[in-house]
Every structure is written in C-alpha cells, then in structure tokens.
Amino acid sequence: MSDSSKKTNAIPDKVIDLIVSNTLSKNGVDLEEIKGKLTAEQKQSLKELVEELTLQVDQFVDKPTSRKKDSK
C-alpha cells in the first residue's frame, strides 16, 4: 500500500471511530458488555457489513468528480 492511500484511509477510520464511540456513549452502551452478547452469526454479519461499506466508500472516493456549472 502506498503512503498516499494509507493517509486517505487513516482519516475516515478516525472519523468513523469518533462517530461510533460518541453515539454509543450518548446511548449508555458498554462495549465490553455488548461484545459478550454477540452471537457468531451477528459478528460475521457485522464483518460482512463493514467490508461492504468499505468497498462502497472506496468506490465513491475513487470515483472522478464532475461538477456541473450552473447556467444563469
């Protein structure tokens, strides 16, 4: 992995961690308690969801941006 791709992945990971931890703490969720209650199927589903979302984000980030000019 090149240095530039490491840098682009580091920022979104930090943002995601911040949002998730903030949301969980606001709702009084104890991570250790929840980890113990997840079934193997739920853990696998979460892993698959994260992989799918990661692919979608990567595709979105790699997509060339095109801006439409407003004609007035």
Predicted model as a PDB file, atoms N, CA, C, CB and O in Angstrom, pLDDT in the B-factor column:
MODEL        1                                                                  
ATOM      1  N   MET A   1       0.855  -1.182   0.000  1.00 47.00           N  
ATOM      2  CA  MET A   1       0.000   0.000   0.000  1.00 47.00           C  
ATOM      3  C   MET A   1       0.891   1.232   0.000  1.00 47.00           C  
ATOM      4  CB  MET A   1      -0.967   0.005   1.228  1.00 47.00           C  
ATOM      5  O   MET A   1       1.855   1.301   0.762  1.00 47.00           O  
ATOM      6  N   SER A   2       0.582   2.191  -0.834  1.00 50.00           N  
ATOM      7  CA  SER A   2       1.391   3.394  -0.908  1.00 50.00           C  
ATOM      8  C   SER A   2       1.080   4.324   0.260  1.00 50.00           C  
ATOM      9  CB  SER A   2       1.160   4.111  -2.239  1.00 50.00           C  
ATOM     10  O   SER A   2       0.067   4.181   0.946  1.00 50.00           O  
ATOM     11  N   ASP A   3       1.989   5.288   0.465  1.00 49.00           N  
ATOM     12  CA  ASP A   3       1.803   6.229   1.564  1.00 49.00           C  
ATOM     13  C   ASP A   3       0.547   7.070   1.384  1.00 49.00           C  
ATOM     14  CB  ASP A   3       3.013   7.133   1.687  1.00 49.00           C  
ATOM     15  O   ASP A   3      -0.142   7.373   2.358  1.00 49.00           O  
ATOM     16  N   SER A   4       0.246   7.448   0.151  1.00 49.00           N  
ATOM     17  CA  SER A   4      -0.933   8.290  -0.076  1.00 49.00           C  
ATOM     18  C   SER A   4      -2.223   7.546   0.247  1.00 49.00           C  
ATOM     19  CB  SER A   4      -0.966   8.779  -1.524  1.00 49.00           C  
ATOM     20  O   SER A   4      -3.155   8.142   0.786  1.00 49.00           O  
ATOM     21  N   SER A   5      -2.296   6.248  -0.074  1.00 50.00           N  
ATOM     22  CA  SER A   5      -3.512   5.512   0.247  1.00 50.00           C  
ATOM     23  C   SER A   5      -3.634   5.262   1.738  1.00 50.00           C  
ATOM     24  CB  SER A   5      -3.543   4.195  -0.502  1.00 50.00           C  
ATOM     25  O   SER A   5      -4.747   5.187   2.259  1.00 50.00           O  
ATOM     26  N   LYS A   6      -2.513   5.132   2.438  1.00 50.00           N  
ATOM     27  CA  LYS A   6      -2.564   4.990   3.895  1.00 50.00           C  
ATOM     28  C   LYS A   6      -3.127   6.249   4.521  1.00 50.00           C  
ATOM     29  CB  LYS A   6      -1.168   4.687   4.467  1.00 50.00           C  
ATOM     30  O   LYS A   6      -3.928   6.172   5.453  1.00 50.00           O  
ATOM     31  N   LYS A   7      -2.720   7.408   4.025  1.00 51.00           N  
ATOM     32  CA  LYS A   7      -3.189   8.675   4.572  1.00 51.00           C  
ATOM     33  C   LYS A   7      -4.684   8.861   4.323  1.00 51.00           C  
ATOM     34  CB  LYS A   7      -2.404   9.838   3.964  1.00 51.00           C  
ATOM     35  O   LYS A   7      -5.394   9.343   5.206  1.00 51.00           O  
ATOM     36  N   THR A   8      -5.176   8.492   3.146  1.00 52.00           N  
ATOM     37  CA  THR A   8      -6.595   8.686   2.858  1.00 52.00           C  
ATOM     38  C   THR A   8      -7.457   7.741   3.682  1.00 52.00           C  
ATOM     39  CB  THR A   8      -6.869   8.482   1.369  1.00 52.00           C  
ATOM     40  O   THR A   8      -8.584   8.091   4.030  1.00 52.00           O  
ATOM     41  N   ASN A   9      -6.956   6.554   4.002  1.00 55.00           N  
ATOM     42  CA  ASN A   9      -7.720   5.617   4.811  1.00 55.00           C  
ATOM     43  C   ASN A   9      -7.673   5.972   6.287  1.00 55.00           C  
ATOM     44  CB  ASN A   9      -7.205   4.214   4.606  1.00 55.00           C  
ATOM     45  O   ASN A   9      -8.611   5.647   7.015  1.00 55.00           O  
ATOM     46  N   ALA A  10      -6.620   6.626   6.756  1.00 54.00           N  
ATOM     47  CA  ALA A  10      -6.470   6.946   8.172  1.00 54.00           C  
ATOM     48  C   ALA A  10      -7.505   7.960   8.636  1.00 54.00           C  
ATOM     49  CB  ALA A  10      -5.075   7.474   8.443  1.00 54.00           C  
ATOM     50  O   ALA A  10      -8.052   7.820   9.730  1.00 54.00           O  
ATOM     51  N   ILE A  11      -7.777   8.946   7.851  1.00 62.00           N  
ATOM     52  CA  ILE A  11      -8.729   9.983   8.246  1.00 62.00           C  
ATOM     53  C   ILE A  11     -10.143   9.429   8.374  1.00 62.00           C  
ATOM     54  CB  ILE A  11      -8.710  11.126   7.238  1.00 62.00           C  
ATOM     55  O   ILE A  11     -10.778   9.656   9.403  1.00 62.00           O  
ATOM     56  N   PRO A  12     -10.665   8.717   7.385  1.00 72.00           N  
ATOM     57  CA  PRO A  12     -12.015   8.171   7.547  1.00 72.00           C  
ATOM     58  C   PRO A  12     -12.137   7.213   8.739  1.00 72.00           C  
ATOM     59  CB  PRO A  12     -12.426   7.452   6.279  1.00 72.00           C  
ATOM     60  O   PRO A  12     -13.165   7.208   9.417  1.00 72.00           O  
ATOM     61  N   ASP A  13     -11.103   6.404   9.003  1.00 76.00           N  
ATOM     62  CA  ASP A  13     -11.149   5.498  10.146  1.00 76.00           C  
ATOM     63  C   ASP A  13     -11.291   6.276  11.445  1.00 76.00           C  
ATOM     64  CB  ASP A  13      -9.895   4.622  10.187  1.00 76.00           C  
ATOM     65  O   ASP A  13     -12.050   5.881  12.330  1.00 76.00           O  
ATOM     66  N   LYS A  14     -10.569   7.370  11.561  1.00 82.00           N  
ATOM     67  CA  LYS A  14     -10.653   8.193  12.772  1.00 82.00           C  
ATOM     68  C   LYS A  14     -12.040   8.813  12.911  1.00 82.00           C  
ATOM     69  CB  LYS A  14      -9.581   9.298  12.750  1.00 82.00           C  
ATOM     70  O   LYS A  14     -12.594   8.875  14.008  1.00 82.00           O  
ATOM     71  N   VAL A  15     -12.582   9.261  11.812  1.00 82.00           N  
ATOM     72  CA  VAL A  15     -13.920   9.870  11.837  1.00 82.00           C  
ATOM     73  C   VAL A  15     -14.957   8.837  12.233  1.00 82.00           C  
ATOM     74  CB  VAL A  15     -14.276  10.482  10.464  1.00 82.00           C  
ATOM     75  O   VAL A  15     -15.830   9.107  13.058  1.00 82.00           O  
ATOM     76  N   ILE A  16     -14.862   7.654  11.647  1.00 79.00           N  
ATOM     77  CA  ILE A  16     -15.810   6.587  11.971  1.00 79.00           C  
ATOM     78  C   ILE A  16     -15.706   6.211  13.440  1.00 79.00           C  
ATOM     79  CB  ILE A  16     -15.563   5.353  11.089  1.00 79.00           C  
ATOM     80  O   ILE A  16     -16.724   6.071  14.118  1.00 79.00           O  
ATOM     81  N   ASP A  17     -14.489   6.046  13.936  1.00 81.00           N  
ATOM     82  CA  ASP A  17     -14.299   5.710  15.348  1.00 81.00           C  
ATOM     83  C   ASP A  17     -14.909   6.768  16.260  1.00 81.00           C  
ATOM     84  CB  ASP A  17     -12.812   5.548  15.660  1.00 81.00           C  
ATOM     85  O   ASP A  17     -15.554   6.442  17.256  1.00 81.00           O  
ATOM     86  N   LEU A  18     -14.705   8.017  15.920  1.00 85.00           N  
ATOM     87  CA  LEU A  18     -15.252   9.110  16.725  1.00 85.00           C  
ATOM     88  C   LEU A  18     -16.772   9.103  16.728  1.00 85.00           C  
ATOM     89  CB  LEU A  18     -14.747  10.448  16.210  1.00 85.00           C  
ATOM     90  O   LEU A  18     -17.395   9.241  17.781  1.00 85.00           O  
ATOM     91  N   ILE A  19     -17.369   8.943  15.558  1.00 85.00           N  
ATOM     92  CA  ILE A  19     -18.831   8.944  15.455  1.00 85.00           C  
ATOM     93  C   ILE A  19     -19.427   7.763  16.213  1.00 85.00           C  
ATOM     94  CB  ILE A  19     -19.268   8.902  13.979  1.00 85.00           C  
ATOM     95  O   ILE A  19     -20.385   7.923  16.968  1.00 85.00           O  
ATOM     96  N   VAL A  20     -18.861   6.585  16.011  1.00 82.00           N  
ATOM     97  CA  VAL A  20     -19.393   5.392  16.662  1.00 82.00           C  
ATOM     98  C   VAL A  20     -19.250   5.488  18.173  1.00 82.00           C  
ATOM     99  CB  VAL A  20     -18.687   4.140  16.145  1.00 82.00           C  
ATOM    100  O   VAL A  20     -20.210   5.234  18.900  1.00 82.00           O  
ATOM    101  N   SER A  21     -18.067   5.851  18.657  1.00 83.00           N  
ATOM    102  CA  SER A  21     -17.869   5.922  20.104  1.00 83.00           C  
ATOM    103  C   SER A  21     -18.745   6.999  20.731  1.00 83.00           C  
ATOM    104  CB  SER A  21     -16.401   6.191  20.427  1.00 83.00           C  
ATOM    105  O   SER A  21     -19.265   6.808  21.831  1.00 83.00           O  
ATOM    106  N   ASN A  22     -18.914   8.117  20.053  1.00 88.00           N  
ATOM    107  CA  ASN A  22     -19.761   9.196  20.556  1.00 88.00           C  
ATOM    108  C   ASN A  22     -21.221   8.743  20.630  1.00 88.00           C  
ATOM    109  CB  ASN A  22     -19.632  10.446  19.660  1.00 88.00           C  
ATOM    110  O   ASN A  22     -21.901   8.986  21.627  1.00 88.00           O  
ATOM    111  N   THR A  23     -21.691   8.091  19.584  1.00 88.00           N  
ATOM    112  CA  THR A  23     -23.075   7.614  19.549  1.00 88.00           C  
ATOM    113  C   THR A  23     -23.328   6.577  20.632  1.00 88.00           C  
ATOM    114  CB  THR A  23     -23.402   7.027  18.178  1.00 88.00           C  
ATOM    115  O   THR A  23     -24.343   6.630  21.326  1.00 88.00           O  
ATOM    116  N   LEU A  24     -22.404   5.635  20.772  1.00 85.00           N  
ATOM    117  CA  LEU A  24     -22.571   4.602  21.794  1.00 85.00           C  
ATOM    118  C   LEU A  24     -22.542   5.182  23.202  1.00 85.00           C  
ATOM    119  CB  LEU A  24     -21.487   3.547  21.653  1.00 85.00           C  
ATOM    120  O   LEU A  24     -23.351   4.800  24.048  1.00 85.00           O  
ATOM    121  N   SER A  25     -21.620   6.100  23.458  1.00 88.00           N  
ATOM    122  CA  SER A  25     -21.544   6.670  24.803  1.00 88.00           C  
ATOM    123  C   SER A  25     -22.777   7.514  25.128  1.00 88.00           C  
ATOM    124  CB  SER A  25     -20.281   7.519  24.943  1.00 88.00           C  
ATOM    125  O   SER A  25     -23.232   7.522  26.272  1.00 88.00           O  
ATOM    126  N   LYS A  26     -23.322   8.222  24.140  1.00 91.00           N  
ATOM    127  CA  LYS A  26     -24.540   9.013  24.358  1.00 91.00           C  
ATOM    128  C   LYS A  26     -25.724   8.129  24.731  1.00 91.00           C  
ATOM    129  CB  LYS A  26     -24.877   9.826  23.108  1.00 91.00           C  
ATOM    130  O   LYS A  26     -26.622   8.553  25.458  1.00 91.00           O  
ATOM    131  N   ASN A  27     -25.719   6.901  24.228  1.00 90.00           N  
ATOM    132  CA  ASN A  27     -26.821   5.983  24.485  1.00 90.00           C  
ATOM    133  C   ASN A  27     -26.526   5.009  25.619  1.00 90.00           C  
ATOM    134  CB  ASN A  27     -27.146   5.215  23.234  1.00 90.00           C  
ATOM    135  O   ASN A  27     -27.273   4.054  25.831  1.00 90.00           O  
ATOM    136  N   GLY A  28     -25.444   5.245  26.345  1.00 90.00           N  
ATOM    137  CA  GLY A  28     -25.129   4.443  27.519  1.00 90.00           C  
ATOM    138  C   GLY A  28     -24.766   2.997  27.217  1.00 90.00           C  
ATOM    139  O   GLY A  28     -25.062   2.105  28.012  1.00 90.00           O  
ATOM    140  N   VAL A  29     -24.129   2.757  26.077  1.00 86.00           N  
ATOM    141  CA  VAL A  29     -23.760   1.402  25.686  1.00 86.00           C  
ATOM    142  C   VAL A  29     -22.360   1.078  26.207  1.00 86.00           C  
ATOM    143  CB  VAL A  29     -23.823   1.237  24.147  1.00 86.00           C  
ATOM    144  O   VAL A  29     -21.413   1.833  25.988  1.00 86.00           O  
ATOM    145  N   ASP A  30     -22.246  -0.059  26.900  1.00 84.00           N  
ATOM    146  CA  ASP A  30     -20.955  -0.543  27.375  1.00 84.00           C  
ATOM    147  C   ASP A  30     -20.425  -1.546  26.361  1.00 84.00           C  
ATOM    148  CB  ASP A  30     -21.071  -1.185  28.798  1.00 84.00           C  
ATOM    149  O   ASP A  30     -21.005  -2.618  26.184  1.00 84.00           O  
ATOM    150  N   LEU A  31     -19.318  -1.203  25.691  1.00 79.00           N  
ATOM    151  CA  LEU A  31     -18.784  -2.044  24.620  1.00 79.00           C  
ATOM    152  C   LEU A  31     -18.428  -3.445  25.092  1.00 79.00           C  
ATOM    153  CB  LEU A  31     -17.568  -1.395  24.019  1.00 79.00           C  
ATOM    154  O   LEU A  31     -18.691  -4.415  24.381  1.00 79.00           O  
ATOM    155  N   GLU A  32     -17.844  -3.573  26.256  1.00 82.00           N  
ATOM    156  CA  GLU A  32     -17.445  -4.894  26.755  1.00 82.00           C  
ATOM    157  C   GLU A  32     -18.661  -5.772  27.015  1.00 82.00           C  
ATOM    158  CB  GLU A  32     -16.616  -4.755  28.037  1.00 82.00           C  
ATOM    159  O   GLU A  32     -18.631  -6.977  26.765  1.00 82.00           O  
ATOM    160  N   GLU A  33     -19.717  -5.172  27.513  1.00 84.00           N  
ATOM    161  CA  GLU A  33     -20.948  -5.924  27.778  1.00 84.00           C  
ATOM    162  C   GLU A  33     -21.576  -6.406  26.473  1.00 84.00           C  
ATOM    163  CB  GLU A  33     -21.954  -5.057  28.563  1.00 84.00           C  
ATOM    164  O   GLU A  33     -22.045  -7.541  26.388  1.00 84.00           O  
ATOM    165  N   ILE A  34     -21.584  -5.551  25.466  1.00 81.00           N  
ATOM    166  CA  ILE A  34     -22.175  -5.889  24.177  1.00 81.00           C  
ATOM    167  C   ILE A  34     -21.354  -6.958  23.464  1.00 81.00           C  
ATOM    168  CB  ILE A  34     -22.292  -4.641  23.301  1.00 81.00           C  
ATOM    169  O   ILE A  34     -21.917  -7.872  22.860  1.00 81.00           O  
ATOM    170  N   LYS A  35     -20.032  -6.851  23.529  1.00 79.00           N  
ATOM    171  CA  LYS A  35     -19.171  -7.838  22.865  1.00 79.00           C  
ATOM    172  C   LYS A  35     -19.469  -9.247  23.356  1.00 79.00           C  
ATOM    173  CB  LYS A  35     -17.694  -7.507  23.102  1.00 79.00           C  
ATOM    174  O   LYS A  35     -19.439 -10.197  22.574  1.00 79.00           O  
ATOM    175  N   GLY A  36     -19.752  -9.384  24.624  1.00 84.00           N  
ATOM    176  CA  GLY A  36     -20.038 -10.699  25.185  1.00 84.00           C  
ATOM    177  C   GLY A  36     -21.392 -11.255  24.769  1.00 84.00           C  
ATOM    178  O   GLY A  36     -21.605 -12.465  24.852  1.00 84.00           O  
ATOM    179  N   LYS A  37     -22.304 -10.410  24.328  1.00 87.00           N  
ATOM    180  CA  LYS A  37     -23.654 -10.847  23.976  1.00 87.00           C  
ATOM    181  C   LYS A  37     -23.837 -11.152  22.490  1.00 87.00           C  
ATOM    182  CB  LYS A  37     -24.638  -9.800  24.386  1.00 87.00           C  
ATOM    183  O   LYS A  37     -24.872 -11.690  22.097  1.00 87.00           O  
ATOM    184  N   LEU A  38     -22.848 -10.817  21.660  1.00 85.00           N  
ATOM    185  CA  LEU A  38     -22.979 -11.055  20.227  1.00 85.00           C  
ATOM    186  C   LEU A  38     -22.787 -12.531  19.907  1.00 85.00           C  
ATOM    187  CB  LEU A  38     -21.969 -10.208  19.446  1.00 85.00           C  
ATOM    188  O   LEU A  38     -21.877 -13.181  20.422  1.00 85.00           O  
ATOM    189  N   THR A  39     -23.659 -13.045  19.050  1.00 90.00           N  
ATOM    190  CA  THR A  39     -23.509 -14.422  18.588  1.00 90.00           C  
ATOM    191  C   THR A  39     -22.492 -14.455  17.443  1.00 90.00           C  
ATOM    192  CB  THR A  39     -24.883 -15.012  18.130  1.00 90.00           C  
ATOM    193  O   THR A  39     -22.122 -13.414  16.900  1.00 90.00           O  
ATOM    194  N   ALA A  40     -22.052 -15.645  17.090  1.00 91.00           N  
ATOM    195  CA  ALA A  40     -21.103 -15.794  15.988  1.00 91.00           C  
ATOM    196  C   ALA A  40     -21.703 -15.283  14.679  1.00 91.00           C  
ATOM    197  CB  ALA A  40     -20.681 -17.266  15.840  1.00 91.00           C  
ATOM    198  O   ALA A  40     -21.004 -14.692  13.856  1.00 91.00           O  
ATOM    199  N   GLU A  41     -22.995 -15.515  14.496  1.00 94.00           N  
ATOM    200  CA  GLU A  41     -23.667 -15.054  13.288  1.00 94.00           C  
ATOM    201  C   GLU A  41     -23.722 -13.525  13.234  1.00 94.00           C  
ATOM    202  CB  GLU A  41     -25.079 -15.636  13.215  1.00 94.00           C  
ATOM    203  O   GLU A  41     -23.525 -12.928  12.175  1.00 94.00           O  
ATOM    204  N   GLN A  42     -23.990 -12.901  14.373  1.00 91.00           N  
ATOM    205  CA  GLN A  42     -24.023 -11.437  14.419  1.00 91.00           C  
ATOM    206  C   GLN A  42     -22.644 -10.851  14.147  1.00 91.00           C  
ATOM    207  CB  GLN A  42     -24.541 -10.954  15.779  1.00 91.00           C  
ATOM    208  O   GLN A  42     -22.524  -9.850  13.441  1.00 91.00           O  
ATOM    209  N   LYS A  43     -21.618 -11.458  14.694  1.00 87.00           N  
ATOM    210  CA  LYS A  43     -20.254 -10.980  14.457  1.00 87.00           C  
ATOM    211  C   LYS A  43     -19.910 -11.099  12.978  1.00 87.00           C  
ATOM    212  CB  LYS A  43     -19.237 -11.774  15.313  1.00 87.00           C  
ATOM    213  O   LYS A  43     -19.326 -10.181  12.402  1.00 87.00           O  
ATOM    214  N   GLN A  44     -20.268 -12.225  12.357  1.00 91.00           N  
ATOM    215  CA  GLN A  44     -19.997 -12.420  10.931  1.00 91.00           C  
ATOM    216  C   GLN A  44     -20.771 -11.410  10.092  1.00 91.00           C  
ATOM    217  CB  GLN A  44     -20.358 -13.852  10.503  1.00 91.00           C  
ATOM    218  O   GLN A  44     -20.240 -10.872   9.121  1.00 91.00           O  
ATOM    219  N   SER A  45     -22.016 -11.153  10.460  1.00 92.00           N  
ATOM    220  CA  SER A  45     -22.827 -10.172   9.734  1.00 92.00           C  
ATOM    221  C   SER A  45     -22.217  -8.782   9.824  1.00 92.00           C  
ATOM    222  CB  SER A  45     -24.258 -10.151  10.279  1.00 92.00           C  
ATOM    223  O   SER A  45     -22.185  -8.046   8.838  1.00 92.00           O  
ATOM    224  N   LEU A  46     -21.737  -8.428  10.996  1.00 86.00           N  
ATOM    225  CA  LEU A  46     -21.096  -7.123  11.167  1.00 86.00           C  
ATOM    226  C   LEU A  46     -19.824  -7.018  10.332  1.00 86.00           C  
ATOM    227  CB  LEU A  46     -20.775  -6.877  12.643  1.00 86.00           C  
ATOM    228  O   LEU A  46     -19.565  -5.982   9.721  1.00 86.00           O  
ATOM    229  N   LYS A  47     -19.037  -8.081  10.303  1.00 88.00           N  
ATOM    230  CA  LYS A  47     -17.810  -8.072   9.494  1.00 88.00           C  
ATOM    231  C   LYS A  47     -18.143  -7.895   8.017  1.00 88.00           C  
ATOM    232  CB  LYS A  47     -17.007  -9.375   9.705  1.00 88.00           C  
ATOM    233  O   LYS A  47     -17.493  -7.120   7.315  1.00 88.00           O  
ATOM    234  N   GLU A  48     -19.161  -8.619   7.548  1.00 92.00           N  
ATOM    235  CA  GLU A  48     -19.570  -8.507   6.149  1.00 92.00           C  
ATOM    236  C   GLU A  48     -20.085  -7.110   5.835  1.00 92.00           C  
ATOM    237  CB  GLU A  48     -20.641  -9.545   5.822  1.00 92.00           C  
ATOM    238  O   GLU A  48     -19.802  -6.566   4.768  1.00 92.00           O  
ATOM    239  N   LEU A  49     -20.838  -6.530   6.759  1.00 89.00           N  
ATOM    240  CA  LEU A  49     -21.359  -5.183   6.569  1.00 89.00           C  
ATOM    241  C   LEU A  49     -20.227  -4.167   6.460  1.00 89.00           C  
ATOM    242  CB  LEU A  49     -22.293  -4.809   7.716  1.00 89.00           C  
ATOM    243  O   LEU A  49     -20.248  -3.294   5.593  1.00 89.00           O  
ATOM    244  N   VAL A  50     -19.248  -4.285   7.336  1.00 85.00           N  
ATOM    245  CA  VAL A  50     -18.112  -3.365   7.309  1.00 85.00           C  
ATOM    246  C   VAL A  50     -17.338  -3.510   6.002  1.00 85.00           C  
ATOM    247  CB  VAL A  50     -17.181  -3.617   8.511  1.00 85.00           C  
ATOM    248  O   VAL A  50     -16.929  -2.509   5.413  1.00 85.00           O  
ATOM    249  N   GLU A  51     -17.134  -4.741   5.544  1.00 88.00           N  
ATOM    250  CA  GLU A  51     -16.428  -4.955   4.281  1.00 88.00           C  
ATOM    251  C   GLU A  51     -17.195  -4.352   3.112  1.00 88.00           C  
ATOM    252  CB  GLU A  51     -16.202  -6.447   4.043  1.00 88.00           C  
ATOM    253  O   GLU A  51     -16.600  -3.734   2.229  1.00 88.00           O  
ATOM    254  N   GLU A  52     -18.504  -4.528   3.105  1.00 90.00           N  
ATOM    255  CA  GLU A  52     -19.333  -3.971   2.037  1.00 90.00           C  
ATOM    256  C   GLU A  52     -19.297  -2.451   2.042  1.00 90.00           C  
ATOM    257  CB  GLU A  52     -20.770  -4.456   2.173  1.00 90.00           C  
ATOM    258  O   GLU A  52     -19.158  -1.823   0.992  1.00 90.00           O  
ATOM    259  N   LEU A  53     -19.423  -1.864   3.220  1.00 87.00           N  
ATOM    260  CA  LEU A  53     -19.377  -0.410   3.327  1.00 87.00           C  
ATOM    261  C   LEU A  53     -18.009   0.131   2.932  1.00 87.00           C  
ATOM    262  CB  LEU A  53     -19.721   0.028   4.747  1.00 87.00           C  
ATOM    263  O   LEU A  53     -17.915   1.189   2.309  1.00 87.00           O  
ATOM    264  N   THR A  54     -16.954  -0.587   3.289  1.00 86.00           N  
ATOM    265  CA  THR A  54     -15.607  -0.179   2.916  1.00 86.00           C  
ATOM    266  C   THR A  54     -15.451  -0.147   1.402  1.00 86.00           C  
ATOM    267  CB  THR A  54     -14.573  -1.119   3.536  1.00 86.00           C  
ATOM    268  O   THR A  54     -14.882   0.795   0.851  1.00 86.00           O  
ATOM    269  N   LEU A  55     -15.957  -1.178   0.729  1.00 88.00           N  
ATOM    270  CA  LEU A  55     -15.899  -1.210  -0.732  1.00 88.00           C  
ATOM    271  C   LEU A  55     -16.679  -0.048  -1.344  1.00 88.00           C  
ATOM    272  CB  LEU A  55     -16.445  -2.541  -1.256  1.00 88.00           C  
ATOM    273  O   LEU A  55     -16.218   0.576  -2.300  1.00 88.00           O  
ATOM    274  N   GLN A  56     -17.852   0.240  -0.797  1.00 89.00           N  
ATOM    275  CA  GLN A  56     -18.667   1.333  -1.325  1.00 89.00           C  
ATOM    276  C   GLN A  56     -17.968   2.672  -1.136  1.00 89.00           C  
ATOM    277  CB  GLN A  56     -20.041   1.355  -0.645  1.00 89.00           C  
ATOM    278  O   GLN A  56     -17.990   3.514  -2.033  1.00 89.00           O  
ATOM    279  N   VAL A  57     -17.356   2.873   0.009  1.00 86.00           N  
ATOM    280  CA  VAL A  57     -16.650   4.123   0.278  1.00 86.00           C  
ATOM    281  C   VAL A  57     -15.449   4.253  -0.649  1.00 86.00           C  
ATOM    282  CB  VAL A  57     -16.202   4.194   1.753  1.00 86.00           C  
ATOM    283  O   VAL A  57     -15.203   5.323  -1.206  1.00 86.00           O  
ATOM    284  N   ASP A  58     -14.702   3.166  -0.815  1.00 85.00           N  
ATOM    285  CA  ASP A  58     -13.545   3.197  -1.712  1.00 85.00           C  
ATOM    286  C   ASP A  58     -13.963   3.527  -3.140  1.00 85.00           C  
ATOM    287  CB  ASP A  58     -12.809   1.855  -1.679  1.00 85.00           C  
ATOM    288  O   ASP A  58     -13.293   4.303  -3.821  1.00 85.00           O  
ATOM    289  N   GLN A  59     -15.066   2.940  -3.595  1.00 87.00           N  
ATOM    290  CA  GLN A  59     -15.562   3.229  -4.935  1.00 87.00           C  
ATOM    291  C   GLN A  59     -15.983   4.688  -5.048  1.00 87.00           C  
ATOM    292  CB  GLN A  59     -16.736   2.308  -5.285  1.00 87.00           C  
ATOM    293  O   GLN A  59     -15.740   5.331  -6.070  1.00 87.00           O  
ATOM    294  N   PHE A  60     -16.607   5.205  -4.012  1.00 86.00           N  
ATOM    295  CA  PHE A  60     -17.050   6.597  -4.021  1.00 86.00           C  
ATOM    296  C   PHE A  60     -15.861   7.542  -4.041  1.00 86.00           C  
ATOM    297  CB  PHE A  60     -17.933   6.889  -2.807  1.00 86.00           C  
ATOM    298  O   PHE A  60     -15.863   8.531  -4.774  1.00 86.00           O  
ATOM    299  N   VAL A  61     -14.848   7.244  -3.242  1.00 84.00           N  
ATOM    300  CA  VAL A  61     -13.669   8.106  -3.157  1.00 84.00           C  
ATOM    301  C   VAL A  61     -12.886   8.073  -4.464  1.00 84.00           C  
ATOM    302  CB  VAL A  61     -12.767   7.677  -1.986  1.00 84.00           C  
ATOM    303  O   VAL A  61     -12.369   9.102  -4.899  1.00 84.00           O  
ATOM    304  N   ASP A  62     -12.792   6.909  -5.094  1.00 85.00           N  
ATOM    305  CA  ASP A  62     -12.038   6.772  -6.331  1.00 85.00           C  
ATOM    306  C   ASP A  62     -12.792   7.301  -7.556  1.00 85.00           C  
ATOM    307  CB  ASP A  62     -11.680   5.325  -6.545  1.00 85.00           C  
ATOM    308  O   ASP A  62     -12.202   7.506  -8.617  1.00 85.00           O  
ATOM    309  N   LYS A  63     -14.084   7.518  -7.399  1.00 79.00           N  
ATOM    310  CA  LYS A  63     -14.912   7.997  -8.497  1.00 79.00           C  
ATOM    311  C   LYS A  63     -14.496   9.424  -8.861  1.00 79.00           C  
ATOM    312  CB  LYS A  63     -16.418   7.938  -8.118  1.00 79.00           C  
ATOM    313  O   LYS A  63     -14.390  10.284  -7.987  1.00 79.00           O  
ATOM    314  N   PRO A  64     -14.261   9.674 -10.148  1.00 79.00           N  
ATOM    315  CA  PRO A  64     -13.883  11.043 -10.540  1.00 79.00           C  
ATOM    316  C   PRO A  64     -15.040  12.012 -10.289  1.00 79.00           C  
ATOM    317  CB  PRO A  64     -13.465  11.090 -12.034  1.00 79.00           C  
ATOM    318  O   PRO A  64     -16.201  11.702 -10.555  1.00 79.00           O  
ATOM    319  N   THR A  65     -14.704  13.146  -9.790  1.00 72.00           N  
ATOM    320  CA  THR A  65     -15.747  14.143  -9.503  1.00 72.00           C  
ATOM    321  C   THR A  65     -15.987  14.989 -10.746  1.00 72.00           C  
ATOM    322  CB  THR A  65     -15.347  15.048  -8.293  1.00 72.00           C  
ATOM    323  O   THR A  65     -15.051  15.400 -11.431  1.00 72.00           O  
ATOM    324  N   SER A  66     -17.226  15.230 -11.012  1.00 68.00           N  
ATOM    325  CA  SER A  66     -17.586  16.114 -12.122  1.00 68.00           C  
ATOM    326  C   SER A  66     -18.560  17.144 -11.584  1.00 68.00           C  
ATOM    327  CB  SER A  66     -18.207  15.317 -13.328  1.00 68.00           C  
ATOM    328  O   SER A  66     -19.571  16.805 -10.969  1.00 68.00           O  
ATOM    329  N   ARG A  67     -18.254  18.354 -11.815  1.00 64.00           N  
ATOM    330  CA  ARG A  67     -19.112  19.437 -11.336  1.00 64.00           C  
ATOM    331  C   ARG A  67     -19.863  20.043 -12.501  1.00 64.00           C  
ATOM    332  CB  ARG A  67     -18.288  20.517 -10.605  1.00 64.00           C  
ATOM    333  O   ARG A  67     -19.297  20.347 -13.551  1.00 64.00           O  
ATOM    334  N   LYS A  68     -21.148  20.206 -12.285  1.00 62.00           N  
ATOM    335  CA  LYS A  68     -21.959  20.837 -13.303  1.00 62.00           C  
ATOM    336  C   LYS A  68     -21.958  22.349 -13.050  1.00 62.00           C  
ATOM    337  CB  LYS A  68     -23.411  20.258 -13.304  1.00 62.00           C  
ATOM    338  O   LYS A  68     -22.121  22.806 -11.918  1.00 62.00           O  
ATOM    339  N   LYS A  69     -21.776  23.085 -14.096  1.00 60.00           N  
ATOM    340  CA  LYS A  69     -21.807  24.554 -13.970  1.00 60.00           C  
ATOM    341  C   LYS A  69     -23.240  25.012 -14.116  1.00 60.00           C  
ATOM    342  CB  LYS A  69     -20.891  25.249 -15.040  1.00 60.00           C  
ATOM    343  O   LYS A  69     -23.963  24.595 -15.021  1.00 60.00           O  
ATOM    344  N   ASP A  70     -23.629  25.875 -13.205  1.00 58.00           N  
ATOM    345  CA  ASP A  70     -24.969  26.447 -13.282  1.00 58.00           C  
ATOM    346  C   ASP A  70     -25.007  27.478 -14.396  1.00 58.00           C  
ATOM    347  CB  ASP A  70     -25.385  27.084 -11.931  1.00 58.00           C  
ATOM    348  O   ASP A  70     -24.166  28.376 -14.446  1.00 58.00           O  
ATOM    349  N   SER A  71     -25.949  27.356 -15.261  1.00 52.00           N  
ATOM    350  CA  SER A  71     -26.091  28.356 -16.334  1.00 52.00           C  
ATOM    351  C   SER A  71     -27.235  29.294 -15.959  1.00 52.00           C  
ATOM    352  CB  SER A  71     -26.358  27.671 -17.734  1.00 52.00           C  
ATOM    353  O   SER A  71     -28.387  28.881 -15.826  1.00 52.00           O  
ATOM    354  N   LYS A  72     -26.890  30.534 -15.798  1.00 51.00           N  
ATOM    355  CA  LYS A  72     -27.892  31.541 -15.416  1.00 51.00           C  
ATOM    356  C   LYS A  72     -27.981  32.595 -16.467  1.00 51.00           C  
ATOM    357  CB  LYS A  72     -27.561  32.176 -14.068  1.00 51.00           C  
ATOM    358  O   LYS A  72     -28.766  33.533 -16.335  1.00 51.00           O  
TER     359      LYS A  72                                                      
ENDMDL                                                                          
END                                                                             
